[in-house]
Amino acid sequence: MANQARKPKGSPNGTGGQFDHTPSQPNGTLPALTDPEDMPVGGETMDKAETIALNLYGRQRDWDDLPVGGCYRIDDLGNYVTEADWDTVWAGHELEKQAWMLSDNGQYSRDQVTAMTPAEIKNTYESKDFHPDIAYYTEKDEGDYDMLTPMGDKREEALWETSVHLEDISKESMDFEPGEQVHATAAGFVSEQEWNEAFAGSQDYEKAAYELSQRHPGLRMANLTPQQVFAMHDSEKAYEQYVYASNGAHSAEADLERHPSMRRAAALYRQNERNAKYAGRDLNNVISLRESEYAGNDGTLTANVQDAKTRILDSRNPTADMDSMSTLALGLNHDPENTVRMLAGQMSTRGDGGDLKQSLQTSLASVNDVYDRDNAEKLSTILTCIENNADDTHGAGQLAAAMGAFASCRQGDNETARREAARIRSAGLNGLGRPAALAYIVADVIHDYLN
């Protein structure tokens, strides 16, 4: 066998008539015509790789259900497997694993991978230039979650249960120490410790989702991704874009209309959310705090007063809304003319944009409908609270009293209005400041109207 010639053509497995006098290899076997390592892996290897990869889907998990540690994303639907499961599935199939990771994964097509040799697949897979697009390795840390996967029904249900629990343990603002950190609920406030205990084991976005759901109870939270939750939590404009882009399909606005209690709960939550920073303080403390922080009218105070006036008139418990009342107190002290016009406008739709005294006279003499009287009644109570607590250095308290007398007059309580107007006119307010001067003007309008 040492110098066995190959058979000529015509013989079984002949070589075409050529004689091969190549010496035999040391082990007595003939050399291979082509080394398998130098040949493309071909479609058979890719078919095998894809068959093995199907076993990954029996172990798939959502990102939020993954344990902390290494993991692999296996498709573009947000499915993952743990690193341990990945290693188990691919054990003994290193070439097939690398081929599967390269195929149609951002840089190389299936056909390109089938045309590679095993060495080329290994080198390409390990190259720093390979950046997988769909299937790739990553790690989950504490607090990690998939920003683009909707939270789903399960987490929405857990959110509802947390909401009920927080309402059950809520307390009044004055039950806390001044400056104590609290969180708002629709039923009051909870301490920082109670809040953390309620959300123990939850992700950050679930806390934001709770607050968003309280402000907008018509939202279908199960459909929202963490990315959308954060965007709408931080921006009311983002919420409006989300809802109205679908003509309301994303929000159960019809449910809110059928259940006005949901709207009232949302309004109460927003009120408590604004007042959370004032927990434990009475109105006088809050107004003093706001005054000490106020650095001058930067052009936003008028708009803030307008918002506060609207909120407080819509509130079920106006005198509990310390933020809105303290904003009105700031307006009476630092933006008095615009604030007087806005308050008077809520008690009478008549008036004009000219001289303030003439506008007040027109408003006071206008027909008094039910809407005007209801607003006047609410504002009378609110203005009394502000009068008793406002900084009166420049006459803001006196101006609140004058507008309270205006409200009494609009309610038809002329005796109270006349008595209060007379007191203000004789109080000697000259030189105190613009609020005091306007208080005298308002009192003078009331005096002239009633006499």
C-alpha positions in Angstrom: 0.0 0.0 0.0 3.0 2.3 0.4 3.0 3.6 -3.1 -0.5 2.6 -4.2 -1.4 4.5 -7.4 -4.8 5.9 -7.8 -7.1 4.1 -10.2 -7.4 5.3 -13.8 -10.5 6.9 -15.2 -13.1 4.3 -15.9 -12.4 2.4 -12.7 -14.7 2.9 -9.8 -13.7 6.2 -8.1 -11.0 6.7 -10.7 -8.8 9.8 -10.9 -9.0 10.4 -14.6 -6.1 8.2 -15.8 -3.4 10.0 -13.7 -1.2 8.1 -11.4 -0.5 9.5 -8.0 2.9 8.5 -6.6 2.6 10.7 -3.4 4.2 8.9 -0.5 1.7 7.9 2.1 1.3 9.9 5.4 3.0 8.6 8.5 -0.2 7.0 9.7 -0.8 5.4 6.3 -3.8 7.6 5.3 -4.1 9.7 2.2 -4.2 13.5 2.6 -7.6 15.3 2.5 -8.1 17.2 -0.7 -9.6 20.2 1.3 -9.4 21.0 5.1 -13.0 21.5 6.5 -11.7 24.5 8.5 -11.0 26.2 5.2 -14.5 25.7 3.8 -17.6 27.9 4.3 -19.9 26.5 7.1 -22.8 26.5 4.6 -26.6 26.5 5.2 -26.6 23.2 7.1 -24.7 24.8 10.0 -27.0 27.8 10.0 -30.1 25.6 10.0 -28.7 23.7 13.0 -27.9 27.0 14.8 -31.5 28.3 14.3 -32.9 25.0 15.5 -30.8 25.2 18.7 -31.9 28.8 19.2 -35.5 27.8 19.3 -34.8 26.3 22.7 -34.1 29.8 24.0 -37.7 30.7 23.7 -38.8 28.1 26.2 -36.7 30.1 28.8 -37.5 33.6 27.7 -38.5 36.3 30.2 -39.6 39.9 30.2 -36.9 42.4 31.3 -38.7 43.2 34.5 -38.9 39.5 35.5 -35.2 38.9 35.0 -33.0 38.4 38.1 -30.1 40.8 38.6 -27.0 39.8 36.6 -25.9 38.9 33.1 -28.5 38.2 30.4 -29.1 38.0 26.6 -31.7 39.8 24.5 -32.8 37.2 22.0 -35.1 39.1 19.6 -36.5 42.5 18.7 -39.6 41.9 20.9 -37.9 42.5 24.2 -37.5 38.9 25.2 -34.5 37.9 27.3 -32.9 34.8 28.8 -30.5 34.7 31.8 -26.8 34.1 31.1 -27.1 30.7 32.8 -29.9 29.7 30.5 -28.0 31.0 27.5 -25.0 28.9 28.4 -27.1 25.8 28.9 -28.8 26.0 25.5 -25.6 26.6 23.6 -23.4 24.2 25.6 -21.2 22.3 23.1 -22.3 24.4 20.1 -19.9 27.4 20.1 -19.7 27.7 16.3 -23.5 27.5 15.9 -23.9 30.2 18.7 -21.5 32.6 17.1 -23.0 32.0 13.6 -26.5 32.7 15.0 -25.4 35.8 16.7 -23.8 37.2 13.5 -26.7 36.3 11.2 -29.1 39.1 10.4 -28.1 40.9 13.6 -27.3 44.4 12.3 -24.1 43.9 10.2 -24.1 40.5 8.4 -26.8 38.8 6.5 -27.5 35.1 6.8 -26.0 34.5 3.3 -22.8 36.3 4.3 -22.5 34.1 7.5 -23.0 30.9 5.6 -20.2 31.9 3.2 -17.7 32.3 6.2 -15.3 29.7 7.4 -15.4 28.7 11.1 -12.3 30.8 11.6 -13.8 33.8 9.9 -17.0 33.4 12.1 -14.9 33.2 15.3 -12.8 36.2 14.3 -15.8 38.3 13.2 -17.8 37.4 16.3 -14.9 38.4 18.6 -14.0 41.5 16.7 -14.4 44.9 18.5 -16.1 46.1 15.3 -19.1 43.7 15.7 -22.0 45.5 17.4 -25.1 43.3 17.5 -28.4 45.1 17.0 -31.1 42.7 18.2 -29.5 39.7 20.0 -26.8 40.8 22.4 -25.4 40.4 25.9 -26.2 42.9 28.6 -26.5 43.1 32.4 -29.4 43.9 34.6 -28.7 46.0 37.8 -31.0 46.8 40.7 -33.6 49.3 39.4 -33.1 48.4 35.7 -36.2 48.0 33.5 -37.0 48.1 29.8 -38.0 51.6 28.9 -40.0 50.6 25.9 -42.1 47.7 27.2 -45.7 48.6 28.4 -46.2 48.0 32.1 -49.1 45.6 31.5 -52.2 44.6 33.4 -50.3 42.9 36.3 -48.5 46.1 37.3 -51.5 48.3 36.7 -53.4 46.1 39.2 -50.5 46.3 41.7 -50.6 50.1 41.3 -54.3 50.2 42.1 -53.7 48.1 45.2 -50.9 50.5 46.3 -53.2 53.4 45.7 -55.9 52.0 48.0 -53.4 51.3 50.7 -52.0 54.8 50.6 -55.4 56.3 50.8 -56.2 54.1 53.8 -53.2 55.3 55.8 -53.4 59.0 54.7 -53.4 61.8 57.3 -54.2 65.5 57.4 -51.4 68.0 56.7 -51.4 69.3 60.2 -50.7 65.8 61.6 -47.1 66.2 60.4 -44.2 68.4 61.7 -43.5 71.6 59.7 -41.1 70.8 56.9 -41.5 67.0 57.2 -41.2 65.2 53.9 -44.6 63.9 52.8 -46.2 62.5 49.7 -49.7 63.4 48.4 -52.6 61.1 48.0 -56.2 61.8 47.0 -57.1 61.4 50.7 -54.3 63.5 52.3 -50.7 62.8 52.9 -48.3 59.9 53.9 -44.9 60.2 55.4 -41.7 59.4 53.5 -41.3 56.1 55.5 -44.9 55.1 54.6 -44.3 55.9 51.0 -41.1 53.9 50.8 -42.7 50.9 52.5 -45.7 51.0 50.1 -43.3 50.9 47.1 -40.8 48.5 48.5 -39.4 46.4 45.7 -41.0 48.7 43.0 -39.2 50.4 40.2 -38.8 54.1 40.0 -41.2 54.4 37.1 -44.0 52.7 39.2 -43.8 55.6 41.7 -44.1 58.1 38.9 -46.9 56.0 37.4 -48.8 56.3 40.7 -48.5 60.0 40.7 -49.5 60.2 37.0 -52.5 58.0 37.6 -53.7 60.2 40.4 -53.5 63.3 38.3 -55.1 61.6 35.3 -57.3 58.7 36.5 -58.7 58.1 33.0 -55.3 57.0 31.7 -55.0 53.3 30.8 -51.8 52.7 32.7 -51.3 49.2 31.4 -50.6 50.5 27.9 -47.8 52.9 29.0 -44.1 52.2 28.8 -41.8 53.6 31.5 -40.5 56.1 28.9 -44.1 57.4 28.4 -44.7 57.4 32.2 -41.7 59.6 32.9 -42.4 61.9 30.0 -46.0 62.6 31.0 -45.2 62.7 34.7 -42.7 65.5 34.0 -44.7 67.4 31.4 -48.4 68.1 31.1 -47.8 68.9 27.4 -46.5 65.4 26.8 -49.7 64.0 28.4 -51.9 66.2 26.1 -49.9 65.1 23.0 -50.3 61.4 24.0 -54.0 61.6 24.6 -55.1 63.9 21.8 -52.9 62.2 19.2 -55.3 59.3 19.3 -58.5 61.4 19.6 -58.8 60.3 23.2 -58.5 56.5 22.6 -55.7 56.3 25.2 -57.7 57.9 27.9 -61.1 56.8 29.4 -62.5 60.3 29.4 -66.0 58.9 29.0 -65.5 57.1 32.3 -64.6 60.3 34.0 -67.8 61.9 32.7 -69.8 59.0 34.1 -67.9 59.1 37.4 -67.4 62.7 38.4 -66.0 61.4 41.7 -62.8 60.5 39.7 -62.4 64.1 38.6 -62.9 65.3 42.1 -60.4 62.9 43.4 -57.9 64.0 40.8 -58.5 67.7 41.7 -58.0 66.9 45.4 -54.8 65.0 44.7 -53.4 67.9 42.7 -54.3 70.3 45.6 -52.6 68.0 48.1 -49.6 67.6 45.8 -49.1 71.4 45.7 -49.5 71.6 49.5 -47.2 68.7 50.3 -44.2 71.1 50.9 -46.3 73.0 53.5 -47.2 70.0 55.6 -47.5 70.8 59.3 -47.8 74.6 58.8 -50.8 76.8 59.2 -51.7 79.4 56.6 -49.9 82.3 58.3 -46.7 80.3 58.2 -47.2 79.4 54.6 -47.9 83.0 53.6 -44.8 84.2 55.5 -42.7 81.5 53.9 -43.9 82.5 50.4 -43.3 86.2 51.2 -39.7 85.6 52.4 -38.9 83.5 49.3 -40.5 86.0 46.9 -37.8 88.0 45.0 -40.0 90.4 43.0 -42.5 90.1 40.2 -40.6 88.5 37.2 -43.7 88.6 35.0 -45.1 85.3 36.0 -47.0 86.3 39.1 -50.1 87.5 37.2 -50.4 84.2 35.4 -49.8 82.3 38.7 -52.6 84.3 40.4 -55.0 83.5 37.6 -54.2 79.8 37.9 -54.6 79.9 41.7 -57.9 81.8 41.5 -59.3 79.2 39.1 -58.0 76.3 41.2 -59.4 77.6 44.5 -62.8 78.3 43.1 -63.0 74.7 41.7 -61.8 73.2 44.9 -64.1 71.2 47.2 -62.2 72.6 50.2 -60.9 76.0 49.2 -59.4 77.1 52.5 -57.3 73.9 52.6 -55.5 74.9 49.5 -52.7 76.9 51.2 -50.6 77.1 48.0 -53.5 78.9 46.1 -54.3 81.2 49.0 -50.7 82.2 49.5 -50.4 82.9 45.8 -53.4 85.2 46.0 -51.8 86.9 49.0 -48.6 87.4 46.9 -50.8 88.9 44.2 -52.5 91.3 46.5 -49.1 92.4 47.8 -47.0 92.5 44.6 -49.4 92.6 41.7 -52.4 94.3 43.3 -54.2 95.9 40.4 -54.3 92.8 38.2 -55.3 90.7 41.2 -58.2 93.0 42.1 -59.4 92.9 38.5 -59.3 89.1 38.4 -61.1 88.7 41.7 -63.8 91.2 40.7 -64.1 89.5 37.3 -65.1 86.3 39.1 -67.9 88.1 40.9 -69.2 90.0 37.8 -68.8 89.4 34.1 -69.2 93.1 33.5 -66.4 95.6 33.6 -63.9 97.1 31.2 -60.2 97.4 30.7 -59.9 101.1 31.5 -59.6 102.9 34.8 -59.8 100.5 37.8 -62.3 102.5 39.8 -64.6 102.8 36.9 -64.3 99.1 36.1 -65.2 98.2 39.7 -68.2 100.6 39.6 -69.5 98.9 36.5 -68.9 95.4 37.9 -70.6 96.2 41.2 -73.7 97.7 39.5 -74.1 94.8 37.0 -76.8 92.1 37.2 -76.0 89.6 39.9 -76.6 86.0 38.6 -76.3 82.7 40.5 -72.8 82.1 39.2 -71.6 85.5 40.4 -73.2 84.9 43.9 -71.6 81.5 44.2 -68.2 82.8 43.4 -68.7 85.8 45.7 -69.6 83.4 48.6 -66.5 81.3 48.1 -64.2 84.3 47.7 -65.6 86.0 50.8 -64.4 83.0 52.9 -61.1 82.8 51.1 -60.4 86.5 51.4 -61.2 86.5 55.1 -58.5 83.8 55.6 -56.0 85.8 53.6 -56.9 89.0 55.4 -56.2 87.4 58.8 -52.8 86.0 57.6 -51.4 88.3 54.9 -48.4 90.5 55.3 -50.0 93.9 55.9 -46.8 96.0 55.7 -48.0 97.5 52.5 -51.7 97.0 53.1 -52.2 93.5 51.5 -54.4 92.5 54.4 -56.5 95.6 54.0 -56.9 95.0 50.3 -58.0 91.5 51.0 -60.6 92.9 53.5 -61.8 95.4 50.8 -62.3 92.7 48.3 -64.1 90.7 50.9 -66.4 93.6 51.3 -66.9 93.7 47.6 -67.8 90.0 47.8 -70.3 90.7 50.5 -71.9 93.4 48.4 -72.2 91.0 45.4 -73.9 88.4 47.7 -76.4 91.0 48.8 -75.0 91.5 52.3 -75.0 95.2 52.0 -74.7 96.0 55.8 -71.5 94.0 56.1 -70.1 95.6 53.0 -71.1 99.1 54.1 -69.5 98.6 57.6 -66.3 97.2 56.3 -65.9 99.9 53.6 -66.4 102.6 56.2 -63.7 101.0 58.4 -61.2 100.9 55.5 -61.9 104.4 54.4 -61.2 105.7 57.9 -58.2 103.5 58.6 -55.6 106.1 57.5 -53.9 104.0 54.8 -52.0 106.8 53.1 -48.4 106.1 52.5 -48.5 102.4 53.2 -48.1 101.3 49.5 -50.0 100.5 46.4 -52.1 97.6 48.0 -53.3 100.0 50.7 -54.1 102.7 48.1 -56.2 100.2 46.1 -57.9 99.1 49.3 -59.1 102.6 49.8 -60.3 102.8 46.1 -62.3 99.5 46.4 -63.9 100.8 49.7 -64.7 104.1 48.1 -66.5 102.3 45.2 -68.6 100.3 47.6 -69.4 103.4 49.7 -70.6 105.3 46.6 -72.6 102.3 45.3 -74.5 101.8 48.6 -75.0 105.4 49.4 
